[in-house]
Amino acid sequence: MKVASAFCEEANMTRIKICGLRRKEDALLAASLGADFIGFIFVAESPRYLEPISAAEIVEKVRARPNAPKIVGVFRNEKPETVRAIAEGVGLDLVQLQGTESEADILRIGIPAIKAVHVGRWAPKVDAHPSAAWLLFDTYDEKRSGGTGRRFDWTLLAGAERKKPFMLAGGINPENAAAAISAVRPDAIDLASGVESSPGIKDLKKLETLFERVRRA
């Protein structure tokens, strides 16, 4: 998979995904700092939900930049036909599936997928979704499928067989990002609430600090 950030490609550093974007200025800031992926949430119940038409307007501006990041749309238990329609309308590079989507759903969608695996007290299965392009390990929550701001026990991923690239999510912020990378060595980290001042509103200082510390990790 092509890396959006030239810096990441040269240094082989952990890639960064900034998710839950709702404002054009935040998306452009994340892109300018070197984000490899930016994500928009199309789950209506989420406080970070964004109408696809608004996301498409932001994507157009981001794509005008050199070395633009990959564009990700986040869905949960949505009909494959709806996912495909939104992906085409917004211009998504990948879809992130946060629900109980099956292998058959991934195949029906037919777009490179990041499949979320929710981690509780036990080591997660790393081979449950062979057709996914990426796996994303996130914190298990009974009520929410993501955006909890809580981390799981990263040591549960120690020694896990890696058949495909994976992202680490759940409670990552500028203060613990370096520790997360050191402990897990993920191919990418995924942040939403960890770089926000409020849901969907990114914090300039937190974003700058995050990228600085990841580059030193």
C-alpha positions as CSV (number, residue, x, y, z in Angstrom):
1,M,0.0,0.0,0.0
2,K,1.3,3.4,-0.9
3,V,2.2,5.6,2.0
4,A,0.8,9.1,1.8
5,S,3.6,10.8,3.8
6,A,7.0,11.0,2.2
7,F,8.6,11.3,5.6
8,C,7.0,8.0,6.7
9,E,8.2,6.3,3.5
10,E,11.8,7.5,4.0
11,A,12.0,6.8,7.7
12,N,9.8,3.7,7.8
13,M,8.1,5.2,10.8
14,T,4.8,4.2,12.2
15,R,2.0,5.7,10.1
16,I,-0.6,8.0,11.6
17,K,-4.4,8.1,11.1
18,I,-6.4,11.0,12.4
19,C,-10.0,10.1,12.6
20,G,-13.4,11.7,13.4
21,L,-12.7,14.8,11.4
22,R,-15.6,17.2,11.0
23,R,-13.9,20.5,9.9
24,K,-12.0,21.4,6.8
25,E,-9.3,23.2,8.7
26,D,-8.6,20.2,10.9
27,A,-8.3,17.9,7.9
28,L,-5.9,20.2,6.1
29,L,-3.9,20.6,9.3
30,A,-3.6,16.9,9.7
31,A,-2.5,16.5,6.1
32,S,0.0,19.3,6.4
33,L,1.6,17.7,9.5
34,G,2.0,14.4,7.5
35,A,-1.0,12.3,8.4
36,D,-1.0,9.1,6.3
37,F,-4.7,8.5,6.7
38,I,-7.6,10.8,7.7
39,G,-11.0,9.4,8.7
40,F,-14.6,10.5,8.5
41,I,-17.3,8.8,10.5
42,F,-20.5,7.8,8.8
43,V,-22.2,6.3,11.8
44,A,-25.2,8.4,12.7
45,E,-25.1,7.7,16.4
46,S,-21.5,9.0,16.7
47,P,-20.8,12.5,18.1
48,R,-18.3,12.8,15.3
49,Y,-20.7,11.9,12.5
50,L,-20.4,13.9,9.3
51,E,-22.8,14.0,6.4
52,P,-21.2,12.4,3.3
53,I,-21.8,15.6,1.2
54,S,-19.8,17.6,3.8
55,A,-17.0,15.0,3.8
56,A,-16.8,15.1,0.0
57,E,-16.2,18.9,0.1
58,I,-13.4,18.4,2.6
59,V,-11.9,15.6,0.6
60,E,-11.7,17.7,-2.5
61,K,-9.6,20.3,-0.7
62,V,-7.4,17.7,0.9
63,R,-6.7,15.9,-2.4
64,A,-5.5,19.2,-3.9
65,R,-2.5,19.0,-1.6
66,P,0.7,17.2,-2.6
67,N,1.2,13.9,-0.8
68,A,-2.4,13.8,0.2
69,P,-3.3,11.2,2.9
70,K,-5.5,8.2,2.2
71,I,-9.1,8.9,2.9
72,V,-11.0,6.5,5.2
73,G,-14.7,6.3,5.8
74,V,-15.9,4.6,9.1
75,F,-19.1,2.5,9.0
76,R,-20.8,0.2,11.4
77,N,-23.1,-2.6,10.3
78,E,-24.1,-0.6,7.2
79,K,-25.5,-2.3,4.1
80,P,-22.7,-3.0,1.6
81,E,-24.6,-1.1,-1.1
82,T,-24.8,2.0,1.1
83,V,-21.1,1.7,1.9
84,R,-20.2,1.6,-1.8
85,A,-22.4,4.5,-2.6
86,I,-20.9,6.7,0.1
87,A,-17.4,5.6,-0.8
88,E,-17.9,6.6,-4.4
89,G,-19.6,9.9,-3.6
90,V,-17.0,11.0,-1.0
91,G,-14.0,9.6,-2.8
92,L,-12.8,7.1,-0.2
93,D,-9.6,5.0,-0.5
94,L,-10.6,2.6,2.2
95,V,-13.6,1.8,4.4
96,Q,-13.2,1.0,8.1
97,L,-15.8,-1.4,9.4
98,Q,-16.4,-1.1,13.1
99,G,-19.3,-3.5,13.7
100,T,-19.9,-7.2,13.3
101,E,-19.3,-7.2,9.6
102,S,-18.5,-10.7,8.2
103,E,-16.0,-11.9,5.7
104,A,-18.9,-12.0,3.2
105,D,-19.7,-8.3,3.9
106,I,-16.1,-7.3,3.2
107,L,-16.2,-9.1,-0.1
108,R,-19.5,-7.7,-1.1
109,I,-18.3,-4.1,-0.4
110,G,-15.4,-4.7,-2.7
111,I,-13.3,-1.8,-1.4
112,P,-10.1,-2.1,0.6
113,A,-11.2,-2.5,4.2
114,I,-9.8,-1.8,7.6
115,K,-11.7,-4.3,9.9
116,A,-11.9,-3.4,13.6
117,V,-11.3,-6.1,16.1
118,H,-12.4,-5.1,19.6
119,V,-10.1,-6.3,22.4
120,G,-11.3,-7.0,25.9
121,R,-9.5,-9.2,28.4
122,W,-8.2,-11.8,26.0
123,A,-5.8,-11.8,23.1
124,P,-7.7,-11.0,19.9
125,K,-8.0,-13.3,16.8
126,V,-5.7,-12.0,14.1
127,D,-6.9,-14.3,11.3
128,A,-10.6,-13.8,11.4
129,H,-10.9,-11.5,8.4
130,P,-8.5,-12.7,5.6
131,S,-10.0,-10.4,3.0
132,A,-9.5,-7.2,5.0
133,A,-6.5,-5.0,3.9
134,W,-5.8,-4.0,7.4
135,L,-6.9,-5.0,10.9
136,L,-7.5,-2.3,13.6
137,F,-7.3,-3.3,17.2
138,D,-9.6,-1.2,19.4
139,T,-10.9,-1.2,22.9
140,Y,-14.0,-3.4,23.6
141,D,-17.0,-1.5,24.9
142,E,-20.5,-2.9,25.5
143,K,-22.2,0.2,24.2
144,R,-19.8,1.8,21.7
145,S,-17.8,0.4,18.8
146,G,-15.1,3.1,18.9
147,G,-14.1,6.5,20.2
148,T,-14.1,5.4,23.8
149,G,-10.8,7.2,24.7
150,R,-9.8,4.1,26.7
151,R,-6.9,1.8,26.0
152,F,-6.8,-2.0,26.3
153,D,-3.9,-4.0,27.6
154,W,-1.3,-3.6,24.7
155,T,0.6,-6.7,25.9
156,L,-2.3,-8.8,24.6
157,L,-0.8,-8.2,21.1
158,A,2.7,-9.3,22.0
159,G,3.8,-12.1,19.9
160,A,0.7,-12.0,17.7
161,E,1.3,-13.4,14.2
162,R,1.3,-10.7,11.6
163,K,-0.2,-11.7,8.3
164,K,-1.2,-8.2,7.3
165,P,-0.6,-4.6,8.5
166,F,-2.5,-3.5,11.5
167,M,-3.5,-0.3,13.3
168,L,-3.6,0.3,17.0
169,A,-6.4,2.4,18.4
170,G,-8.1,3.1,21.8
171,G,-6.9,5.7,24.2
172,I,-3.8,6.8,22.3
173,N,-2.8,10.4,22.8
174,P,0.4,12.5,22.4
175,E,1.6,11.5,25.8
176,N,1.4,7.7,25.4
177,A,1.9,7.4,21.6
178,A,5.6,6.6,21.8
179,A,5.0,4.0,24.5
180,A,2.3,2.4,22.4
181,I,4.6,2.2,19.4
182,S,7.4,0.8,21.5
183,A,5.2,-1.8,23.1
184,V,3.3,-3.0,20.1
185,R,5.2,-1.9,17.0
186,P,2.0,-1.3,15.0
187,D,2.1,-0.4,11.3
188,A,-0.1,2.6,12.2
189,I,-1.8,4.3,15.1
190,D,-5.3,5.7,15.0
191,L,-6.4,8.7,17.0
192,A,-9.6,10.6,17.5
193,S,-10.4,11.8,21.0
194,G,-6.7,11.8,21.9
195,V,-6.1,14.9,19.8
196,E,-9.4,16.8,20.4
197,S,-10.6,19.7,22.4
198,S,-14.2,18.3,22.0
199,P,-15.7,15.5,19.8
200,G,-14.9,16.2,16.2
201,I,-12.8,19.4,17.0
202,K,-9.1,18.8,16.8
203,D,-6.6,20.6,19.0
204,L,-3.7,22.2,17.1
205,K,-1.2,21.8,19.9
206,K,-2.1,18.1,20.5
207,L,-1.7,17.3,16.8
208,E,1.6,19.1,16.6
209,T,2.9,17.3,19.7
210,L,1.7,13.9,18.5
211,F,3.5,14.1,15.2
212,E,6.7,15.4,16.8
213,R,6.7,12.6,19.4
214,V,5.9,9.8,16.8
215,R,8.8,11.0,14.7
216,R,11.1,10.6,17.6
217,A,9.8,7.2,18.7
